[in-house]
């Protein structure tokens, strides 16, 4: 136990005298302070956003509402991202309703 305490104390002393460690510690402290200083913005849960967006889409267009329901039910966000802008796994769906009609 004494050896572990001794090694811990020596490591702490070496870290205090090392300029690279001091820079890293200062950068971390500044990052934490900047994060804490940012204004808090609450976020809705994914489920409540889907419900709100689906109800808005239903008012705008029944076809869009059906597309949003399929997007949520089929977990399309896994490949196309939550906002539908695409990823390496799936193309962007932005503008898809304009490229497709109900007949297609």
DOTORVO-45841 format. One record per residue: residue in one letter; x, y, z of N, C-alpha, C, O, CB in turn; residue number from 1. Coordinates in steps of 0.2 Angstrom, whole numbers. Glycine has a CB too. Layout:
BEGIN
{"A"; {X; Y; Z}; {X; Y; Z}; {X; Y; Z}; {X; Y; Z}; {X; Y; Z}; NUM}
...
END
This chain:
BEGIN
{"X"; {4; -6; 0}; {0; 0; 0}; {4; 6; 0}; {3; 11; -3}; {-5; 0; 6}; 1}
{"X"; {10; 6; 4}; {14; 12; 4}; {17; 13; -3}; {18; 19; -5}; {20; 11; 9}; 2}
{"X"; {19; 8; -6}; {22; 9; -13}; {17; 12; -18}; {19; 16; -22}; {24; 2; -16}; 3}
{"X"; {11; 10; -17}; {6; 13; -22}; {5; 21; -20}; {4; 25; -25}; {-1; 10; -21}; 4}
{"X"; {5; 22; -14}; {4; 29; -12}; {10; 33; -14}; {9; 39; -17}; {3; 30; -4}; 5}
{"X"; {16; 30; -13}; {22; 34; -15}; {22; 35; -23}; {24; 40; -25}; {28; 29; -13}; 6}
{"X"; {20; 30; -27}; {20; 31; -34}; {15; 36; -36}; {16; 40; -41}; {18; 24; -38}; 7}
{"X"; {9; 36; -33}; {4; 41; -34}; {7; 48; -33}; {5; 53; -37}; {-2; 40; -30}; 8}
{"X"; {10; 49; -27}; {13; 56; -26}; {18; 58; -31}; {18; 63; -33}; {16; 56; -18}; 9}
{"X"; {23; 53; -32}; {28; 55; -37}; {25; 56; -44}; {27; 61; -47}; {33; 49; -38}; 10}
{"X"; {20; 53; -46}; {17; 54; -53}; {13; 61; -53}; {14; 65; -57}; {11; 49; -54}; 11}
{"X"; {10; 63; -47}; {7; 69; -47}; {12; 75; -47}; {11; 80; -50}; {3; 70; -40}; 12}
{"X"; {18; 74; -44}; {23; 79; -44}; {26; 80; -51}; {27; 85; -53}; {29; 77; -39}; 13}
{"X"; {27; 74; -54}; {30; 74; -61}; {25; 78; -66}; {27; 82; -70}; {31; 67; -64}; 14}
{"X"; {18; 76; -65}; {13; 80; -69}; {13; 87; -68}; {12; 91; -73}; {6; 77; -68}; 15}
{"X"; {14; 89; -62}; {14; 97; -61}; {20; 100; -64}; {19; 106; -66}; {15; 98; -53}; 16}
{"X"; {26; 97; -65}; {31; 100; -68}; {32; 99; -75}; {36; 102; -79}; {38; 97; -65}; 17}
{"X"; {27; 95; -78}; {27; 94; -85}; {23; 99; -89}; {17; 99; -88}; {25; 86; -87}; 18}
{"X"; {26; 103; -94}; {22; 108; -97}; {17; 105; -101}; {11; 108; -102}; {27; 113; -101}; 19}
{"X"; {18; 100; -104}; {13; 97; -109}; {6; 95; -105}; {1; 96; -107}; {15; 90; -112}; 20}
{"X"; {7; 92; -99}; {2; 90; -95}; {-2; 96; -92}; {-8; 96; -92}; {4; 86; -89}; 21}
{"X"; {2; 101; -91}; {-1; 108; -88}; {-6; 111; -94}; {-11; 113; -93}; {4; 113; -86}; 22}
{"X"; {-3; 110; -100}; {-7; 113; -106}; {-13; 109; -107}; {-19; 112; -108}; {-3; 113; -112}; 23}
{"X"; {-13; 102; -106}; {-19; 98; -107}; {-24; 99; -101}; {-30; 100; -103}; {-17; 91; -107}; 24}
{"X"; {-21; 100; -95}; {-26; 102; -89}; {-29; 108; -90}; {-35; 109; -89}; {-22; 101; -83}; 25}
{"X"; {-25; 113; -93}; {-28; 120; -94}; {-34; 120; -99}; {-39; 123; -99}; {-23; 125; -96}; 26}
{"X"; {-32; 116; -105}; {-37; 115; -110}; {-43; 112; -108}; {-49; 114; -110}; {-34; 111; -116}; 27}
{"X"; {-43; 107; -104}; {-49; 103; -101}; {-53; 108; -97}; {-59; 108; -97}; {-47; 97; -97}; 28}
{"X"; {-49; 112; -92}; {-53; 116; -88}; {-56; 122; -92}; {-62; 123; -90}; {-48; 120; -83}; 29}
{"X"; {-53; 124; -97}; {-56; 129; -101}; {-62; 127; -105}; {-68; 130; -106}; {-51; 132; -106}; 30}
{"X"; {-62; 120; -107}; {-67; 117; -111}; {-73; 116; -106}; {-79; 117; -108}; {-65; 110; -113}; 31}
{"X"; {-72; 114; -100}; {-77; 113; -95}; {-81; 120; -93}; {-87; 120; -93}; {-75; 110; -88}; 32}
{"X"; {-77; 125; -92}; {-80; 132; -91}; {-84; 134; -97}; {-89; 137; -96}; {-74; 137; -89}; 33}
{"X"; {-81; 133; -103}; {-85; 135; -109}; {-92; 132; -109}; {-97; 135; -111}; {-81; 134; -115}; 34}
{"X"; {-92; 125; -108}; {-98; 121; -108}; {-103; 123; -103}; {-109; 124; -104}; {-96; 114; -107}; 35}
{"X"; {-100; 125; -97}; {-105; 127; -92}; {-108; 134; -93}; {-113; 135; -91}; {-101; 127; -85}; 36}
{"X"; {-104; 138; -96}; {-106; 145; -98}; {-111; 145; -103}; {-115; 150; -104}; {-100; 149; -100}; 37}
{"X"; {-112; 140; -108}; {-117; 140; -113}; {-124; 140; -110}; {-125; 137; -105}; {-116; 134; -117}; 38}
{"X"; {-128; 143; -114}; {-135; 143; -112}; {-138; 136; -112}; {-137; 132; -117}; {-139; 148; -116}; 39}
{"X"; {-143; 135; -108}; {-146; 128; -108}; {-152; 128; -112}; {-156; 133; -112}; {-148; 126; -100}; 40}
{"X"; {-152; 123; -117}; {-157; 122; -121}; {-160; 115; -120}; {-157; 110; -121}; {-155; 123; -129}; 41}
{"X"; {-166; 115; -118}; {-169; 108; -117}; {-171; 105; -123}; {-172; 108; -128}; {-176; 109; -112}; 42}
{"X"; {-171; 98; -123}; {-172; 94; -129}; {-178; 90; -128}; {-179; 87; -123}; {-166; 90; -131}; 43}
{"X"; {-182; 89; -133}; {-188; 85; -132}; {-186; 78; -133}; {-180; 77; -137}; {-194; 86; -137}; 44}
{"X"; {-189; 73; -131}; {-187; 66; -132}; {-189; 64; -139}; {-193; 67; -142}; {-191; 61; -127}; 45}
{"X"; {-186; 59; -142}; {-187; 58; -149}; {-194; 56; -150}; {-197; 57; -156}; {-182; 52; -151}; 46}
{"X"; {-197; 52; -146}; {-204; 50; -147}; {-209; 56; -147}; {-213; 56; -151}; {-206; 46; -141}; 47}
{"X"; {-208; 61; -143}; {-212; 67; -143}; {-211; 71; -149}; {-216; 74; -152}; {-211; 71; -137}; 48}
{"X"; {-205; 71; -152}; {-204; 75; -158}; {-207; 72; -164}; {-210; 75; -168}; {-196; 75; -159}; 49}
{"X"; {-207; 65; -164}; {-211; 61; -169}; {-218; 63; -169}; {-221; 64; -174}; {-209; 54; -169}; 50}
{"X"; {-221; 63; -163}; {-228; 64; -163}; {-230; 71; -165}; {-235; 72; -169}; {-230; 63; -155}; 51}
{"X"; {-226; 76; -163}; {-227; 83; -164}; {-226; 84; -172}; {-230; 87; -175}; {-223; 88; -161}; 52}
{"X"; {-221; 81; -175}; {-220; 82; -182}; {-225; 78; -186}; {-227; 81; -191}; {-213; 79; -184}; 53}
{"X"; {-227; 72; -184}; {-232; 69; -187}; {-239; 72; -188}; {-242; 72; -193}; {-233; 62; -184}; 54}
{"X"; {-241; 75; -182}; {-247; 79; -182}; {-247; 85; -186}; {-252; 87; -189}; {-249; 81; -175}; 55}
{"X"; {-241; 89; -186}; {-240; 95; -191}; {-240; 93; -198}; {-244; 96; -202}; {-234; 98; -189}; 56}
{"X"; {-237; 87; -200}; {-237; 85; -206}; {-244; 82; -209}; {-246; 83; -215}; {-232; 79; -207}; 57}
{"X"; {-248; 80; -204}; {-255; 77; -206}; {-259; 83; -208}; {-263; 83; -213}; {-258; 74; -200}; 58}
{"X"; {-258; 89; -205}; {-262; 95; -207}; {-259; 97; -214}; {-263; 100; -218}; {-261; 101; -201}; 59}
{"X"; {-253; 97; -215}; {-250; 100; -221}; {-252; 95; -227}; {-254; 97; -232}; {-242; 101; -221}; 60}
{"X"; {-251; 88; -226}; {-252; 84; -232}; {-252; 77; -229}; {-248; 74; -225}; {-246; 84; -236}; 61}
{"X"; {-258; 73; -231}; {-258; 66; -228}; {-253; 62; -231}; {-251; 57; -227}; {-265; 64; -230}; 62}
{"X"; {-250; 63; -237}; {-245; 59; -240}; {-239; 60; -236}; {-235; 55; -234}; {-244; 61; -247}; 63}
{"X"; {-237; 66; -234}; {-231; 67; -230}; {-232; 64; -223}; {-227; 61; -220}; {-230; 75; -229}; 64}
{"X"; {-238; 64; -220}; {-239; 61; -214}; {-238; 54; -214}; {-235; 51; -210}; {-246; 63; -211}; 65}
{"X"; {-240; 51; -219}; {-239; 43; -220}; {-232; 42; -221}; {-230; 37; -218}; {-243; 41; -226}; 66}
{"X"; {-228; 46; -225}; {-221; 45; -226}; {-218; 46; -219}; {-213; 42; -218}; {-218; 50; -230}; 67}
{"X"; {-219; 50; -215}; {-216; 51; -208}; {-218; 45; -204}; {-213; 43; -200}; {-219; 58; -205}; 68}
{"X"; {-224; 43; -204}; {-226; 37; -200}; {-221; 31; -203}; {-219; 27; -198}; {-233; 35; -201}; 69}
{"X"; {-221; 30; -209}; {-217; 24; -212}; {-209; 25; -209}; {-206; 20; -207}; {-217; 24; -219}; 70}
{"X"; {-207; 31; -210}; {-200; 33; -208}; {-199; 31; -200}; {-194; 28; -199}; {-198; 40; -209}; 71}
{"X"; {-204; 32; -196}; {-203; 31; -189}; {-204; 23; -188}; {-200; 20; -184}; {-208; 35; -185}; 72}
{"X"; {-209; 20; -191}; {-211; 13; -190}; {-205; 9; -192}; {-204; 3; -189}; {-217; 12; -193}; 73}
{"X"; {-202; 10; -198}; {-197; 6; -201}; {-190; 7; -199}; {-185; 5; -201}; {-198; 6; -208}; 74}
{"X"; {-189; 12; -194}; {-183; 14; -191}; {-178; 16; -197}; {-172; 15; -197}; {-179; 8; -188}; 75}
{"X"; {-181; 20; -201}; {-177; 23; -207}; {-171; 28; -205}; {-166; 29; -208}; {-181; 27; -212}; 76}
{"X"; {-172; 30; -199}; {-167; 35; -196}; {-160; 31; -195}; {-155; 35; -195}; {-169; 38; -190}; 77}
{"X"; {-160; 25; -195}; {-154; 21; -194}; {-149; 22; -200}; {-143; 23; -199}; {-155; 13; -193}; 78}
{"X"; {-152; 22; -206}; {-148; 23; -212}; {-148; 31; -215}; {-143; 33; -217}; {-150; 19; -217}; 79}
{"X"; {-154; 34; -214}; {-155; 40; -217}; {-154; 46; -212}; {-155; 52; -214}; {-161; 41; -220}; 80}
{"X"; {-152; 45; -206}; {-151; 50; -200}; {-158; 52; -198}; {-163; 52; -202}; {-147; 55; -202}; 81}
{"X"; {-158; 55; -192}; {-164; 57; -189}; {-168; 62; -193}; {-174; 63; -193}; {-163; 59; -182}; 82}
{"X"; {-164; 67; -196}; {-167; 72; -200}; {-168; 70; -207}; {-170; 75; -211}; {-162; 78; -199}; 83}
{"X"; {-166; 64; -209}; {-167; 62; -216}; {-162; 65; -221}; {-163; 64; -227}; {-174; 64; -218}; 84}
{"X"; {-157; 68; -219}; {-152; 71; -223}; {-147; 66; -226}; {-142; 67; -230}; {-148; 76; -220}; 85}
{"X"; {-147; 59; -224}; {-143; 54; -227}; {-137; 53; -223}; {-135; 57; -219}; {-142; 55; -234}; 86}
{"X"; {-134; 47; -225}; {-127; 46; -222}; {-123; 41; -226}; {-126; 40; -232}; {-128; 42; -215}; 87}
{"X"; {-118; 38; -224}; {-115; 33; -228}; {-119; 27; -230}; {-118; 24; -235}; {-108; 31; -225}; 88}
{"X"; {-124; 26; -225}; {-128; 20; -226}; {-134; 21; -230}; {-137; 16; -233}; {-130; 17; -220}; 89}
{"X"; {-136; 27; -231}; {-143; 28; -235}; {-143; 35; -237}; {-140; 40; -234}; {-149; 27; -230}; 90}
{"X"; {-146; 36; -243}; {-146; 43; -246}; {-150; 48; -243}; {-154; 46; -239}; {-148; 42; -254}; 91}
{"X"; {-150; 54; -245}; {-154; 59; -242}; {-161; 58; -244}; {-162; 57; -250}; {-151; 66; -244}; 92}
{"X"; {-166; 60; -240}; {-173; 59; -241}; {-176; 66; -242}; {-182; 67; -243}; {-177; 55; -236}; 93}
{"X"; {-172; 71; -241}; {-174; 78; -242}; {-177; 79; -249}; {-173; 78; -254}; {-169; 83; -240}; 94}
{"X"; {-183; 82; -249}; {-186; 83; -256}; {-189; 77; -259}; {-192; 77; -265}; {-181; 86; -261}; 95}
{"X"; {-189; 71; -256}; {-192; 65; -259}; {-199; 65; -260}; {-201; 63; -265}; {-191; 59; -254}; 96}
{"X"; {-203; 69; -256}; {-210; 69; -258}; {-211; 73; -264}; {-216; 71; -268}; {-214; 73; -252}; 97}
{"X"; {-207; 77; -266}; {-208; 81; -273}; {-206; 77; -279}; {-208; 78; -284}; {-204; 87; -272}; 98}
{"X"; {-202; 72; -277}; {-199; 67; -283}; {-204; 61; -284}; {-203; 58; -289}; {-192; 65; -281}; 99}
{"X"; {-208; 60; -279}; {-212; 54; -280}; {-220; 56; -279}; {-221; 61; -275}; {-210; 49; -274}; 100}
{"X"; {-224; 53; -282}; {-231; 54; -281}; {-234; 48; -278}; {-231; 43; -277}; {-235; 55; -288}; 101}
{"X"; {-241; 48; -276}; {-244; 43; -273}; {-244; 37; -277}; {-245; 31; -275}; {-251; 45; -271}; 102}
{"X"; {-244; 38; -284}; {-245; 32; -289}; {-238; 28; -289}; {-239; 22; -290}; {-247; 35; -296}; 103}
{"X"; {-233; 31; -287}; {-226; 28; -288}; {-224; 25; -281}; {-219; 22; -280}; {-221; 32; -290}; 104}
END
